[in-house]
Amino acid sequence: MATVSPHGAQRLRRLNPWCYRTDVVRPPEGAAPGDVVHVQDSQGNPVGQAFWSIRSPLALRLLTRSSSSDERVDDAFFQRRI
């Protein structure tokens, strides 16, 4: 789970599809590059699910604003969007 700053959460909620590394308060533990991680704001509220990047300035690339209990990011997720 990645925690983003209030500014980062606000950007993601305003339909920005990415979050800069400077807005990541707590990176996801043990996540490899390209892993799908849960994103939450600093109060623990869910923001969505995103690809995690270790090196890019764009650390989180939002895939969905839904939680994993509402929408799984799997092969079917991508097939529905293609």
Secondary structure, DSSP 8 states (H G I E B T S, - for coil): -EEE-HHHHHHHHTT-SEEEGGGEEE--TT--TT-EEEEE-TTS-EEEEEEE-SSSSEEEEEEESS-TTT---SHHHHHHH-
